[in-house]
Amino acid sequence: MNFLSMKYFTTVARIRSFTRAAAELKITQQTLSAHIAGVEKELGCTLLVRHVPLELTYAGEVFLRYAAGFQKNYEQMVMELNDISENHSGLIKVGVGFTRGLAIMPNLIEEFQKKWPNYEIQLVEVTNEELTKLLAEGDLDLAIATFPDMAADIEVKPFYREEMVLAIAKSLVEERFPGKRAELAAAIRQGDLSMLGTFPFVMGKPEDISGGIARDFLHRNNLQPQVKARSDNIGTLLALCLRGVGACFCQANFIRMTLTPENVNQLDIFRLPREATYEIRFGFPKQAYQRKAVKAFMETALQLVPKPEED
């Protein structure tokens, strides 16, 4: 038995099909089946119940636990030895939310590639909840999200504080609040949105971070906004905002890093109180060794991403 045996078995256990597992492993189904049968003969017990879908026996569950541990240690050993030999190439799987990925990843990957050109960055763009699950299962090398303080099998490291702002087209501000822009900015900065009582909005969905923060501030001010459009795509909301359709709660970094200077100049960007900020963290699997390239990716990110302005 060897590490290849562990890899073959864990793949079959995950997919529950010899045919699909063989396709993923790029070997024949007969080769895979014979290999697993050889492991069973060596161990003297049956690991799989061979019906559709495949099912693990109790012995198979026990073997899977050990095989997964051996495979994880093997992968970490290979990573560390590659770093020692300075074989700086491979694949880094990075998880991030779609909006945050669009805001920070193009510049980040471009800069990282200047020093680590032989690495491929594979982006996995899903929700925060899915990122936490993928990390815990070892399917990502790194994720950028709003992780809880204590997450099983995950280590976290501070990245930056995401700041939510209220963006409004300057033309709309001039139309609704002629000569009162400074007064409006001061009130919003204190969390007082009462001047926006009859104002149109384009809103994120309540389950999103931006939508949740918007809902809380509007509720706190007893406002029932005129919602002109809802979307979970901040880019779409900002496009509507630029056209004067309504005010938009969104991430300051998204504005800075995705809009052109000309578009930014068309907006009044009003800062909110500090409770409209939240911590973005790096998350990575708890393991004995972390690749130099993954550390370098985080270091590059820390250098590039703008931080919120201090008062």
VEXMIZA-390814 format. One record per residue (C-alpha): residue number from 1; chain; z, x, y. Coordinates in nm, 4 decimals, always signed. Last residue first. Example, Ala and Ser with C-alpha at 12.3 -4.5 7.8 and 13.67 -1.06 7.14 Angstrom:
// residues 2
@num:2&cadena:A&c3:+0.7140&c1:+1.3670&c2:-0.1060
@num:1&cadena:A&c3:+0.7800&c1:+1.2300&c2:-0.4500
***
This chain:
// residues 311
@num:311&cadena:A&c3:+1.0705&c1:-1.1435&c2:+6.0208
@num:310&cadena:A&c3:+0.9212&c1:-0.9364&c2:+5.7410
@num:309&cadena:A&c3:+0.5548&c1:-0.9724&c2:+5.6543
@num:308&cadena:A&c3:+0.4817&c1:-1.0578&c2:+5.2931
@num:307&cadena:A&c3:+0.3618&c1:-0.7648&c2:+5.0786
@num:306&cadena:A&c3:-0.0038&c1:-0.6711&c2:+5.0366
@num:305&cadena:A&c3:-0.1145&c1:-0.5796&c2:+4.6831
@num:304&cadena:A&c3:-0.2665&c1:-0.2354&c2:+4.6533
@num:303&cadena:A&c3:+0.0048&c1:+0.0217&c2:+4.5871
@num:302&cadena:A&c3:+0.2066&c1:-0.1968&c2:+4.3494
@num:301&cadena:A&c3:-0.1111&c1:-0.2847&c2:+4.1582
@num:300&cadena:A&c3:-0.1990&c1:+0.0820&c2:+4.1090
@num:299&cadena:A&c3:+0.1501&c1:+0.1487&c2:+3.9727
@num:298&cadena:A&c3:+0.1168&c1:-0.1474&c2:+3.7340
@num:297&cadena:A&c3:-0.2185&c1:-0.0217&c2:+3.6027
@num:296&cadena:A&c3:-0.0772&c1:+0.3304&c2:+3.5716
@num:295&cadena:A&c3:+0.2075&c1:+0.2003&c2:+3.3544
@num:294&cadena:A&c3:-0.0478&c1:+0.0255&c2:+3.1324
@num:293&cadena:A&c3:-0.2562&c1:+0.3451&c2:+3.1174
@num:292&cadena:A&c3:+0.0456&c1:+0.5561&c2:+3.0243
@num:291&cadena:A&c3:+0.0994&c1:+0.3352&c2:+2.7214
@num:290&cadena:A&c3:+0.4400&c1:+0.1798&c2:+2.6654
@num:289&cadena:A&c3:+0.6616&c1:+0.2905&c2:+2.3799
@num:288&cadena:A&c3:+0.9642&c1:+0.1449&c2:+2.2041
@num:287&cadena:A&c3:+0.8677&c1:-0.2168&c2:+2.2548
@num:286&cadena:A&c3:+0.9666&c1:-0.5228&c2:+2.4530
@num:285&cadena:A&c3:+0.6382&c1:-0.6887&c2:+2.5383
@num:284&cadena:A&c3:+0.5243&c1:-0.6768&c2:+2.9025
@num:283&cadena:A&c3:+0.5866&c1:-0.8866&c2:+3.2113
@num:282&cadena:A&c3:+0.5051&c1:-0.7822&c2:+3.5658
@num:281&cadena:A&c3:+0.6722&c1:-1.0001&c2:+3.8201
@num:280&cadena:A&c3:+0.5942&c1:-1.2387&c2:+4.1042
@num:279&cadena:A&c3:+0.9039&c1:-1.3623&c2:+4.2871
@num:278&cadena:A&c3:+0.8864&c1:-1.6727&c2:+4.5028
@num:277&cadena:A&c3:+0.8354&c1:-1.7549&c2:+4.8698
@num:276&cadena:A&c3:+0.8533&c1:-2.0991&c2:+5.0319
@num:275&cadena:A&c3:+1.2323&c1:-2.0651&c2:+5.0404
@num:274&cadena:A&c3:+1.1752&c1:-1.8014&c2:+5.3095
@num:273&cadena:A&c3:+1.0788&c1:-2.0639&c2:+5.5680
@num:272&cadena:A&c3:+0.7083&c1:-2.1382&c2:+5.6269
@num:271&cadena:A&c3:+0.4450&c1:-1.9311&c2:+5.8073
@num:270&cadena:A&c3:+0.1574&c1:-2.1060&c2:+5.9803
@num:269&cadena:A&c3:-0.1968&c1:-1.9754&c2:+5.9340
@num:268&cadena:A&c3:-0.4315&c1:-2.1121&c2:+6.1999
@num:267&cadena:A&c3:-0.7752&c1:-2.0802&c2:+6.0475
@num:266&cadena:A&c3:-1.1223&c1:-1.9980&c2:+6.1785
@num:265&cadena:A&c3:-1.0321&c1:-1.6280&c2:+6.2047
@num:264&cadena:A&c3:-0.9678&c1:-1.6219&c2:+5.8301
@num:263&cadena:A&c3:-1.3241&c1:-1.7437&c2:+5.7795
@num:262&cadena:A&c3:-1.4721&c1:-1.4653&c2:+5.9931
@num:261&cadena:A&c3:-1.2497&c1:-1.2058&c2:+5.8243
@num:260&cadena:A&c3:-1.3966&c1:-1.3203&c2:+5.4905
@num:259&cadena:A&c3:-1.1694&c1:-1.5097&c2:+5.2548
@num:258&cadena:A&c3:-1.0582&c1:-1.3796&c2:+4.9156
@num:257&cadena:A&c3:-0.7897&c1:-1.1152&c2:+4.9737
@num:256&cadena:A&c3:-0.6049&c1:-1.2322&c2:+5.2812
@num:255&cadena:A&c3:-0.6253&c1:-1.6055&c2:+5.2037
@num:254&cadena:A&c3:-0.5187&c1:-1.5622&c2:+4.8408
@num:253&cadena:A&c3:-0.2413&c1:-1.3291&c2:+4.9504
@num:252&cadena:A&c3:-0.0985&c1:-1.5963&c2:+5.1809
@num:251&cadena:A&c3:-0.0691&c1:-1.8406&c2:+4.8894
@num:250&cadena:A&c3:-0.1605&c1:-2.1997&c2:+4.9743
@num:249&cadena:A&c3:-0.0454&c1:-2.5198&c2:+5.1445
@num:248&cadena:A&c3:-0.3563&c1:-2.6779&c2:+5.2996
@num:247&cadena:A&c3:-0.4031&c1:-2.8861&c2:+5.6132
@num:246&cadena:A&c3:-0.6924&c1:-3.1325&c2:+5.6142
@num:245&cadena:A&c3:-1.0664&c1:-3.1989&c2:+5.6209
@num:244&cadena:A&c3:-1.1249&c1:-2.9452&c2:+5.8978
@num:243&cadena:A&c3:-1.4150&c1:-2.7711&c2:+5.7248
@num:242&cadena:A&c3:-1.2030&c1:-2.4608&c2:+5.6710
@num:241&cadena:A&c3:-0.9443&c1:-2.6799&c2:+5.4945
@num:240&cadena:A&c3:-1.2073&c1:-2.8141&c2:+5.2578
@num:239&cadena:A&c3:-1.3063&c1:-2.4591&c2:+5.1607
@num:238&cadena:A&c3:-0.9359&c1:-2.3768&c2:+5.1329
@num:237&cadena:A&c3:-0.8853&c1:-2.6642&c2:+4.8883
@num:236&cadena:A&c3:-1.1805&c1:-2.5530&c2:+4.6761
@num:235&cadena:A&c3:-1.0488&c1:-2.1977&c2:+4.6573
@num:234&cadena:A&c3:-0.7028&c1:-2.3281&c2:+4.5712
@num:233&cadena:A&c3:-0.8385&c1:-2.4888&c2:+4.2540
@num:232&cadena:A&c3:-0.5775&c1:-2.7256&c2:+4.1090
@num:231&cadena:A&c3:-0.7317&c1:-3.0022&c2:+4.3200
@num:230&cadena:A&c3:-0.6281&c1:-3.2965&c2:+4.5367
@num:229&cadena:A&c3:-0.8237&c1:-3.4458&c2:+4.8283
@num:228&cadena:A&c3:-0.7745&c1:-3.6430&c2:+5.1511
@num:227&cadena:A&c3:-0.3990&c1:-3.6849&c2:+5.1200
@num:226&cadena:A&c3:-0.2659&c1:-3.8651&c2:+5.4266
@num:225&cadena:A&c3:+0.0897&c1:-3.7394&c2:+5.4049
@num:224&cadena:A&c3:+0.3982&c1:-3.9527&c2:+5.3383
@num:223&cadena:A&c3:+0.6604&c1:-3.7475&c2:+5.5185
@num:222&cadena:A&c3:+1.0363&c1:-3.7758&c2:+5.4721
@num:221&cadena:A&c3:+1.0797&c1:-3.4162&c2:+5.5988
@num:220&cadena:A&c3:+1.2447&c1:-3.2999&c2:+5.2754
@num:219&cadena:A&c3:+0.9770&c1:-3.4891&c2:+5.0811
@num:218&cadena:A&c3:+0.7015&c1:-3.3002&c2:+5.2654
@num:217&cadena:A&c3:+0.8701&c1:-2.9666&c2:+5.2002
@num:216&cadena:A&c3:+0.9303&c1:-3.0427&c2:+4.8323
@num:215&cadena:A&c3:+0.5776&c1:-3.1754&c2:+4.7704
@num:214&cadena:A&c3:+0.4214&c1:-2.8677&c2:+4.9307
@num:213&cadena:A&c3:+0.6356&c1:-2.6372&c2:+4.7160
@num:212&cadena:A&c3:+0.5358&c1:-2.8273&c2:+4.4017
@num:211&cadena:A&c3:+0.1668&c1:-2.8295&c2:+4.4910
@num:210&cadena:A&c3:+0.1668&c1:-2.4550&c2:+4.5536
@num:209&cadena:A&c3:+0.3518&c1:-2.3876&c2:+4.2270
@num:208&cadena:A&c3:+0.1302&c1:-2.6244&c2:+4.0277
@num:207&cadena:A&c3:+0.2799&c1:-2.9369&c2:+3.8646
@num:206&cadena:A&c3:+0.2391&c1:-3.1344&c2:+4.1892
@num:205&cadena:A&c3:-0.1411&c1:-3.0814&c2:+4.1962
@num:204&cadena:A&c3:-0.2621&c1:-2.8892&c2:+4.4986
@num:203&cadena:A&c3:-0.3142&c1:-3.0774&c2:+4.8203
@num:202&cadena:A&c3:-0.5664&c1:-3.1348&c2:+5.0976
@num:201&cadena:A&c3:-0.3762&c1:-3.2807&c2:+5.3902
@num:200&cadena:A&c3:-0.4418&c1:-3.5153&c2:+5.6851
@num:199&cadena:A&c3:-0.1753&c1:-3.5358&c2:+5.9618
@num:198&cadena:A&c3:+0.0150&c1:-3.8515&c2:+6.0479
@num:197&cadena:A&c3:+0.3640&c1:-3.7027&c2:+6.0189
@num:196&cadena:A&c3:+0.2565&c1:-3.3472&c2:+6.0964
@num:195&cadena:A&c3:+0.4922&c1:-3.3100&c2:+6.3955
@num:194&cadena:A&c3:+0.7800&c1:-3.3786&c2:+6.1539
@num:193&cadena:A&c3:+0.7072&c1:-3.0625&c2:+5.9558
@num:192&cadena:A&c3:+1.0366&c1:-2.8902&c2:+6.0366
@num:191&cadena:A&c3:+1.0814&c1:-2.6036&c2:+5.7888
@num:190&cadena:A&c3:+1.1967&c1:-2.3598&c2:+6.0568
@num:189&cadena:A&c3:+0.8622&c1:-2.1774&c2:+6.0503
@num:188&cadena:A&c3:+0.6940&c1:-2.5179&c2:+6.0774
@num:187&cadena:A&c3:+0.8790&c1:-2.5920&c2:+6.4037
@num:186&cadena:A&c3:+0.7955&c1:-2.2547&c2:+6.5580
@num:185&cadena:A&c3:+0.4265&c1:-2.2832&c2:+6.4634
@num:184&cadena:A&c3:+0.4013&c1:-2.6369&c2:+6.6072
@num:183&cadena:A&c3:+0.5565&c1:-2.5296&c2:+6.9379
@num:182&cadena:A&c3:+0.3218&c1:-2.2313&c2:+6.9567
@num:181&cadena:A&c3:+0.0167&c1:-2.4541&c2:+6.8916
@num:180&cadena:A&c3:+0.1188&c1:-2.7158&c2:+7.1472
@num:179&cadena:A&c3:-0.1583&c1:-2.6821&c2:+7.4089
@num:178&cadena:A&c3:-0.3733&c1:-2.9454&c2:+7.2402
@num:177&cadena:A&c3:-0.2028&c1:-3.0589&c2:+6.9188
@num:176&cadena:A&c3:-0.4415&c1:-3.2893&c2:+6.7272
@num:175&cadena:A&c3:-0.7818&c1:-3.1575&c2:+6.8421
@num:174&cadena:A&c3:-0.6728&c1:-2.7980&c2:+6.8947
@num:173&cadena:A&c3:-0.5037&c1:-2.7939&c2:+6.5538
@num:172&cadena:A&c3:-0.8148&c1:-2.9427&c2:+6.3907
@num:171&cadena:A&c3:-1.0427&c1:-2.6836&c2:+6.5495
@num:170&cadena:A&c3:-0.8073&c1:-2.4087&c2:+6.4414
@num:169&cadena:A&c3:-0.8495&c1:-2.5188&c2:+6.0783
@num:168&cadena:A&c3:-0.5069&c1:-2.5522&c2:+5.9179
@num:167&cadena:A&c3:-0.3340&c1:-2.3211&c2:+5.6702
@num:166&cadena:A&c3:+0.0294&c1:-2.3732&c2:+5.5691
@num:165&cadena:A&c3:+0.1776&c1:-2.0651&c2:+5.4074
@num:164&cadena:A&c3:+0.3203&c1:-1.9778&c2:+5.0658
@num:163&cadena:A&c3:+0.4427&c1:-1.6228&c2:+5.0225
@num:162&cadena:A&c3:+0.4377&c1:-1.4454&c2:+4.6866
@num:161&cadena:A&c3:+0.7115&c1:-1.1860&c2:+4.6610
@num:160&cadena:A&c3:+0.5958&c1:-0.8651&c2:+4.4951
@num:159&cadena:A&c3:+0.5909&c1:-0.6812&c2:+4.1618
@num:158&cadena:A&c3:+0.9385&c1:-0.6751&c2:+4.0100
@num:157&cadena:A&c3:+0.9580&c1:-0.5633&c2:+3.6443
@num:156&cadena:A&c3:+1.0006&c1:-0.7816&c2:+3.3389
@num:155&cadena:A&c3:+1.0655&c1:-0.7115&c2:+2.9706
@num:154&cadena:A&c3:+0.9674&c1:-0.9735&c2:+2.7148
@num:153&cadena:A&c3:+1.0916&c1:-1.0355&c2:+2.3593
@num:152&cadena:A&c3:+1.2834&c1:-1.3458&c2:+2.4705
@num:151&cadena:A&c3:+1.2652&c1:-1.4202&c2:+2.8425
@num:150&cadena:A&c3:+1.5662&c1:-1.3796&c2:+3.0700
@num:149&cadena:A&c3:+1.5088&c1:-1.3816&c2:+3.4452
@num:148&cadena:A&c3:+1.2253&c1:-1.6332&c2:+3.4192
@num:147&cadena:A&c3:+0.8693&c1:-1.5053&c2:+3.4702
@num:146&cadena:A&c3:+0.6603&c1:-1.6003&c2:+3.7724
@num:145&cadena:A&c3:+0.3375&c1:-1.4269&c2:+3.6614
@num:144&cadena:A&c3:+0.1517&c1:-1.1018&c2:+3.6045
@num:143&cadena:A&c3:+0.0996&c1:-1.0172&c2:+3.2384
@num:142&cadena:A&c3:+0.0769&c1:-0.6947&c2:+3.0411
@num:141&cadena:A&c3:-0.0227&c1:-0.5709&c2:+2.6969
@num:140&cadena:A&c3:-0.1023&c1:-0.9209&c2:+2.5721
@num:139&cadena:A&c3:-0.1100&c1:-1.0746&c2:+2.2229
@num:138&cadena:A&c3:+0.2377&c1:-0.9465&c2:+2.1296
@num:137&cadena:A&c3:+0.3720&c1:-1.2918&c2:+2.0380
@num:136&cadena:A&c3:+0.6254&c1:-1.2824&c2:+2.3232
@num:135&cadena:A&c3:+0.3449&c1:-1.1855&c2:+2.5611
@num:134&cadena:A&c3:+0.1229&c1:-1.4734&c2:+2.4498
@num:133&cadena:A&c3:+0.4088&c1:-1.7238&c2:+2.4903
@num:132&cadena:A&c3:+0.5002&c1:-1.6033&c2:+2.8396
@num:131&cadena:A&c3:+0.1345&c1:-1.6137&c2:+2.9429
@num:130&cadena:A&c3:+0.0995&c1:-1.9701&c2:+2.8112
@num:129&cadena:A&c3:+0.3891&c1:-2.0870&c2:+3.0266
@num:128&cadena:A&c3:+0.2498&c1:-1.9110&c2:+3.3336
@num:127&cadena:A&c3:-0.0851&c1:-2.0848&c2:+3.2893
@num:126&cadena:A&c3:-0.4040&c1:-1.9128&c2:+3.1667
@num:125&cadena:A&c3:-0.6424&c1:-1.6347&c2:+3.2703
@num:124&cadena:A&c3:-0.6696&c1:-1.3680&c2:+2.9989
@num:123&cadena:A&c3:-0.8383&c1:-1.0647&c2:+3.1506
@num:122&cadena:A&c3:-0.9698&c1:-0.7842&c2:+2.9285
@num:121&cadena:A&c3:-0.9602&c1:-0.4541&c2:+3.1144
@num:120&cadena:A&c3:-1.1760&c1:-0.1902&c2:+2.9439
@num:119&cadena:A&c3:-1.0487&c1:+0.1654&c2:+2.9718
@num:118&cadena:A&c3:-1.2777&c1:+0.4673&c2:+2.9927
@num:117&cadena:A&c3:-1.2827&c1:+0.4811&c2:+3.3733
@num:116&cadena:A&c3:-0.9090&c1:+0.5457&c2:+3.4194
@num:115&cadena:A&c3:-0.8897&c1:+0.7094&c2:+3.7634
@num:114&cadena:A&c3:-1.1606&c1:+0.5140&c2:+3.9495
@num:113&cadena:A&c3:-1.1236&c1:+0.2235&c2:+3.7062
@num:112&cadena:A&c3:-0.7785&c1:+0.1406&c2:+3.8454
@num:111&cadena:A&c3:-0.9229&c1:+0.0909&c2:+4.1950
@num:110&cadena:A&c3:-1.1940&c1:-0.1512&c2:+4.0791
@num:109&cadena:A&c3:-0.9492&c1:-0.3332&c2:+3.8534
@num:108&cadena:A&c3:-0.7052&c1:-0.3862&c2:+4.1407
@num:107&cadena:A&c3:-0.9640&c1:-0.4896&c2:+4.3977
@num:106&cadena:A&c3:-1.1143&c1:-0.7554&c2:+4.1653
@num:105&cadena:A&c3:-0.7738&c1:-0.8544&c2:+4.0200
@num:104&cadena:A&c3:-0.5748&c1:-0.9595&c2:+4.3264
@num:103&cadena:A&c3:-0.6897&c1:-1.2965&c2:+4.4606
@num:102&cadena:A&c3:-0.9067&c1:-1.4213&c2:+4.1738
@num:101&cadena:A&c3:-0.6349&c1:-1.3304&c2:+3.9262
@num:100&cadena:A&c3:-0.3718&c1:-1.5079&c2:+4.1324
@num:99&cadena:A&c3:-0.5791&c1:-1.8255&c2:+4.1315
@num:98&cadena:A&c3:-0.6604&c1:-1.8058&c2:+3.7592
@num:97&cadena:A&c3:-0.3097&c1:-1.7166&c2:+3.6426
@num:96&cadena:A&c3:-0.2741&c1:-1.3706&c2:+3.4926
@num:95&cadena:A&c3:-0.2758&c1:-1.2009&c2:+3.1526
@num:94&cadena:A&c3:-0.3873&c1:-0.8410&c2:+3.1061
@num:93&cadena:A&c3:-0.5207&c1:-0.7068&c2:+2.7769
@num:92&cadena:A&c3:-0.5813&c1:-0.3333&c2:+2.8022
@num:91&cadena:A&c3:-0.8554&c1:-0.1868&c2:+2.5807
@num:90&cadena:A&c3:-0.9270&c1:+0.1748&c2:+2.4944
@num:89&cadena:A&c3:-0.9672&c1:+0.5167&c2:+2.6489
@num:88&cadena:A&c3:-0.7455&c1:+0.7977&c2:+2.7723
@num:87&cadena:A&c3:-0.7430&c1:+1.0310&c2:+2.4744
@num:86&cadena:A&c3:-0.4933&c1:+1.2597&c2:+2.6432
@num:85&cadena:A&c3:-0.3794&c1:+1.3991&c2:+2.3037
@num:84&cadena:A&c3:-0.0210&c1:+1.2985&c2:+2.3873
@num:83&cadena:A&c3:-0.1444&c1:+0.9642&c2:+2.5236
@num:82&cadena:A&c3:-0.3412&c1:+0.8992&c2:+2.2056
@num:81&cadena:A&c3:-0.0329&c1:+0.9918&c2:+2.0021
@num:80&cadena:A&c3:+0.1746&c1:+0.7373&c2:+2.1957
@num:79&cadena:A&c3:-0.0787&c1:+0.4576&c2:+2.1519
@num:78&cadena:A&c3:-0.1281&c1:+0.5344&c2:+1.7810
@num:77&cadena:A&c3:+0.2485&c1:+0.5267&c2:+1.7253
@num:76&cadena:A&c3:+0.2745&c1:+0.1967&c2:+1.9138
@num:75&cadena:A&c3:+0.0057&c1:+0.0452&c2:+1.6912
@num:74&cadena:A&c3:+0.1844&c1:+0.1699&c2:+1.3778
@num:73&cadena:A&c3:+0.5177&c1:+0.0321&c2:+1.4963
@num:72&cadena:A&c3:+0.3587&c1:-0.3097&c2:+1.5540
@num:71&cadena:A&c3:+0.1913&c1:-0.2978&c2:+1.2139
@num:70&cadena:A&c3:+0.5155&c1:-0.2092&c2:+1.0391
@num:69&cadena:A&c3:+0.6977&c1:-0.4949&c2:+1.2109
@num:68&cadena:A&c3:+0.4221&c1:-0.7445&c2:+1.1325
@num:67&cadena:A&c3:+0.4216&c1:-0.6284&c2:+0.7691
@num:66&cadena:A&c3:+0.7990&c1:-0.6719&c2:+0.7421
@num:65&cadena:A&c3:+0.7955&c1:-1.0306&c2:+0.8673
@num:64&cadena:A&c3:+0.4766&c1:-1.1075&c2:+0.6762
@num:63&cadena:A&c3:+0.6356&c1:-0.9819&c2:+0.3515
@num:62&cadena:A&c3:+0.9248&c1:-1.2252&c2:+0.3937
@num:61&cadena:A&c3:+0.6910&c1:-1.5175&c2:+0.4685
@num:60&cadena:A&c3:+0.4705&c1:-1.4209&c2:+0.1731
@num:59&cadena:A&c3:+0.7716&c1:-1.4109&c2:-0.0592
@num:58&cadena:A&c3:+0.8527&c1:-1.7655&c2:+0.0544
@num:57&cadena:A&c3:+0.4917&c1:-1.8541&c2:-0.0240
@num:56&cadena:A&c3:+0.2402&c1:-1.8572&c2:+0.2593
@num:55&cadena:A&c3:-0.0185&c1:-2.1327&c2:+0.2714
@num:54&cadena:A&c3:-0.3958&c1:-2.1078&c2:+0.2854
@num:53&cadena:A&c3:-0.5707&c1:-2.4082&c2:+0.4405
@num:52&cadena:A&c3:-0.7237&c1:-2.5021&c2:+0.2081
@num:51&cadena:A&c3:-0.5688&c1:-2.3877&c2:-0.1207
@num:50&cadena:A&c3:-0.4696&c1:-2.0434&c2:-0.2406
@num:49&cadena:A&c3:-0.0904&c1:-2.0388&c2:-0.2182
@num:48&cadena:A&c3:-0.0324&c1:-1.6914&c2:-0.0806
@num:47&cadena:A&c3:+0.2177&c1:-1.4101&c2:-0.1346
@num:46&cadena:A&c3:+0.2558&c1:-1.4176&c2:-0.5127
@num:45&cadena:A&c3:+0.4951&c1:-1.1589&c2:-0.6520
@num:44&cadena:A&c3:+0.4947&c1:-0.8244&c2:-0.8367
@num:43&cadena:A&c3:+0.4747&c1:-0.6138&c2:-0.5209
@num:42&cadena:A&c3:+0.1870&c1:-0.3990&c2:-0.6501
@num:41&cadena:A&c3:+0.0112&c1:-0.7010&c2:-0.8021
@num:40&cadena:A&c3:+0.0477&c1:-0.8981&c2:-0.4781
@num:39&cadena:A&c3:-0.0894&c1:-0.6040&c2:-0.2790
@num:38&cadena:A&c3:-0.3861&c1:-0.5802&c2:-0.5152
@num:37&cadena:A&c3:-0.4535&c1:-0.9530&c2:-0.4793
@num:36&cadena:A&c3:-0.4585&c1:-0.9038&c2:-0.1019
@num:35&cadena:A&c3:-0.7192&c1:-0.6276&c2:-0.1378
@num:34&cadena:A&c3:-0.9299&c1:-0.8292&c2:-0.3805
@num:33&cadena:A&c3:-0.9373&c1:-1.1245&c2:-0.1417
@num:32&cadena:A&c3:-1.0348&c1:-0.9000&c2:+0.1513
@num:31&cadena:A&c3:-1.3125&c1:-0.7256&c2:-0.0404
@num:30&cadena:A&c3:-1.4481&c1:-1.0564&c2:-0.1724
@num:29&cadena:A&c3:-1.4469&c1:-1.2090&c2:+0.1772
@num:28&cadena:A&c3:-1.6572&c1:-0.9194&c2:+0.2991
@num:27&cadena:A&c3:-1.5373&c1:-0.6979&c2:+0.5844
@num:26&cadena:A&c3:-1.5690&c1:-0.7311&c2:+0.9626
@num:25&cadena:A&c3:-1.1958&c1:-0.7929&c2:+1.0173
@num:24&cadena:A&c3:-1.2718&c1:-1.1097&c2:+1.2160
@num:23&cadena:A&c3:-1.5272&c1:-1.2244&c2:+0.9575
@num:22&cadena:A&c3:-1.2861&c1:-1.1460&c2:+0.6727
@num:21&cadena:A&c3:-1.0163&c1:-1.3520&c2:+0.8451
@num:20&cadena:A&c3:-1.2584&c1:-1.6438&c2:+0.8867
@num:19&cadena:A&c3:-1.3547&c1:-1.6482&c2:+0.5171
@num:18&cadena:A&c3:-1.0082&c1:-1.5701&c2:+0.3797
@num:17&cadena:A&c3:-0.8551&c1:-1.8557&c2:+0.5801
@num:16&cadena:A&c3:-0.5028&c1:-1.9095&c2:+0.7091
@num:15&cadena:A&c3:-0.5870&c1:-1.7452&c2:+1.0465
@num:14&cadena:A&c3:-0.2474&c1:-1.5881&c2:+1.1136
@num:13&cadena:A&c3:-0.1522&c1:-1.5166&c2:+0.7527
@num:12&cadena:A&c3:-0.4996&c1:-1.3761&c2:+0.6793
@num:11&cadena:A&c3:-0.4728&c1:-1.1432&c2:+0.9789
@num:10&cadena:A&c3:-0.1184&c1:-1.0396&c2:+0.8870
@num:9&cadena:A&c3:-0.2367&c1:-0.9591&c2:+0.5329
@num:8&cadena:A&c3:-0.5325&c1:-0.7454&c2:+0.6339
@num:7&cadena:A&c3:-0.3342&c1:-0.5514&c2:+0.8936
@num:6&cadena:A&c3:-0.0453&c1:-0.4856&c2:+0.6566
@num:5&cadena:A&c3:-0.2789&c1:-0.3671&c2:+0.3818
@num:4&cadena:A&c3:-0.4499&c1:-0.1376&c2:+0.6335
@num:3&cadena:A&c3:-0.1080&c1:+0.0115&c2:+0.7110
@num:2&cadena:A&c3:-0.0783&c1:+0.1250&c2:+0.3505
@num:1&cadena:A&c3:+0.0000&c1:+0.0000&c2:+0.0000
***
